[in-house]
Amino acid sequence: MVNPDTAASQSSYNTPNAKTTIEVKSDDLPIHCPLPESSLWNSHPRVYIPVKENDGEAKCPYCGTMFKLL
């Protein structure tokens, strides 16, 4: 069941970790997961993703979202 005290106020946020692949530009680095536009109340702790050090792509160790450098 959805909590009525929090669900109504969360409508402007994206569902956390909804995408499995996110393309990022070098200007976006450093990047972290979850992204700023995600709701943090039901997501994992913030972790910085080492995209550049891993041949242009890296996965979030919590949710498995793939970050790819364009």
N, C-alpha and C positions, 0 to 999 in steps of 0.2 A: 504494500500500500504506500502511496506517495504521501510524504509529510506535507500537510497543507500550509505549515508555517514557513517552509523553505521553497517548496515547488513553485509557488506563484512568483517569487522574486527572482527565480533563476531563468526565466524565459528568454532573457537577452543573451545568455551564454551558450556557447557551443557545447555539445556533448563531449566530454573529455575522451581523448583517444579514439574518436570515431573513425578517423582515417587510418589506414594501415601504412600508407606511404605519404610523406610530406617532402616536397621539393623546396630547397632553400637556396638563396643566393649568398655569395660570399659577404655581402653587406649585412646579412641577417646574423652572421656569426658574432659572438658565440650564441648558440641556440640551446634552449632547454625544453624539456618535456615535463609536465604538460605545458602547452603554449599559453601565452598570456590571455588569450580570448577564451580559454577553457574554464569551466567551473572547477574550482579547486576543492570544494567541499566533499566531492565524492571521487576524487582521483588519488593518484599516488604522490609521494613527495617529489619536489622539484629535483631534477637531475640534469646536469649539463651533458650534451651529447658531443663526443669528439669526432665530428664529421670529417674535418679536414685531415686529421691524423690517420684516418682509416680509409684511405683511397677514395674519399669523396662520398662515403656512405657509412652509416652506423645505425644500430638499433638501440632503442630505449631498453635498458635492462629490466624495467618493471612491466611495461605493457607490450613491448615488441614492435612499436611503431618504427618504421624505417624512415630515416632522414637521408635524403640524397641531395648532394651539392650539384647545382646546375652549372 
